[in-house]
Amino acid sequence: MVRLFTTQVLYRYGNPRKIISDNGTAFKNVKIDAFADKHKIEWRYSSVYNLRANGLAEALNKTLIKILRKTIGDNQRNWHEKLHEALWAYRITHRTATQATPYSLVYGAKAVLPIEVELPSLRIAMAAQIPLTKQTQLRLQELDGMDERRLAAQQNLELYQARMARAYEKLSRPRTFKKGELVLVLRRPILGRHHGPKFAPNWEGPYVIEQAYEGGAYLLADSNGKHPVSSINGRYLKKYYGQNYPDISTTRQNQRESS
């Protein structure tokens, strides 16, 4: 994974300031920590089982999976060989959110498809008749207008995301909690496999909210000050109405005194 980031990210796009990834073991290890420290990268992890925390990447993955399903055929083991074709199809397809193709936003022009060369299209035929100096001038004009087109695409994307957010908020009721509140946690799939009798409760706890983050993520702690997960989205929590819980700071102080 370190080699992949070095060759495909660092050497192609430069040193990133932040990277957001899920909690997979490929991203949470000593080598990744050393890589991030060496290049001064702020590596952030999304809360577990919360795809919305890295929505753009998940949306891209969903689209690629749909394309691969239509191209790999019966032999699904060679999906990695078709991945480049799927990426090419994605890059040259007009996106609703940006009102442009990813290819045009990177290179400032529409991609020339192989079939347009094999069976010359009107665009290729007209380009062949334009003098080289005129082609160069037109290309420079396209490059000069890239910033404006990218800005327009960014504005279209923000408007699209705002519309999607309003539509989602009409149908959802987000759960919000404050620091110090007691909550129960969904056992499955957050806390691993559900052990015990078949009709045992699906909720475990109580846990106390030790830290509340932006975006509805929370850090939990039990009575011993231990964290069951690194962070968790509020969708997998519900308020606990039982008896009061001992204060975490007091519990930790007692543990230090006893040791």
Disulfide bonds with the S-S distance in Angstrom:
none
